[in-house]
Amino acid sequence: LEIRLPETRDAINALADEWNEVSTAGGGFFGFVGAIDGWLCAINQPSSRCCNNPADYHSGHYRCFVIAPGKTHDARAYRNCPKLLQWVSNLPPGFFLGGDNAYPLSDTMMIPFSGAQRDQPLNRTYNFMFSQLRIRIEMAFGLLTTKWRIFRKNLDCSLETNYLIIEAASRLQNFIIENENINYKNATLQDLVDSGEIDEQQQHDHDDGSQENAMDLDDQEDGLMRRDVSRSMEAGKIRRNHIVSKLREQGMTRPEYNVNRNDTVAARDGVDEETVDL
């Protein structure tokens, strides 16, 4: 039941090949080896015996108590995962994760274009192709909470026990998928809804560029960290622009249904099509 990450170059290449099969970008995103995002797990108010200040675990945005302090940013949660960070830092050149704009752009972390950059047609194509990969993490969370119904209500144990429940469910979920030879590789989010693997309420709009900015941290991270982010961001921009160049060379564009859907939403909401990304 151990949660394992591929360590050898061959294993990482094989993982990149599997992700490449999911994508319709014609190899433009080859090197993508995983999608990352935060998951909101609601809990009952923790006891003062479990933590110094239970109010820290209240999320004002979601209006509930959550498994980590309510103002924990996705990027900070990522930095608090030393084993994952070590694995990412040891990735061979050319391999990377993908997240939303809550994460800092770097050579090993691709994110969508946002703001004015999103208006450029090729960047919108990049965002669409990228969302095909990132949506898999939403599907994974949906499968987890649908299989283990304990997550459909607030966890009501101590913080330590709640952590163990999440870890145990994650390990068991991986075990089930691996041993039942379940293949979600070519499934879409709607496929999983239709089959009952994910409930209708698990179907979320998948934003492709308007998430919170990873640099807008609530409590002002150390200046040293910010300088490191700035340096790695330049390398990330180079990689992202290289992906866009490959999409251009292959003549990739968003499919007509996506363009038409955005036009429909824009007309309904009375906004410019450039501001809509679905």
Secondary structure, 3 states (H helix, E strand, C coil): CCCCCCCCHHHHHHHHHHHHHHCCCCCCCCCEEEECCCCCCEECCCCCCCCCCHHHHEECCCCEEECCCCCCCHHHHHHCCHHHHHHHHCCCCCCEEECCCCCCCECCEECCCCHHHHHCHHHHHHHHHHHHHHHHHHHHHHHHHHHCHHHHCCECCCHHHHHHHHHHHHHHHHHHHHHCCCCCCCCCHHHHHHHCCCCHHHCCCCCCCCCCCCCCCCCCCCHHHHHHHHHHHHHHHHHHHHHHHHHHHCCCCCCHHHHHHHHHHHHHHCCCHHHCCC
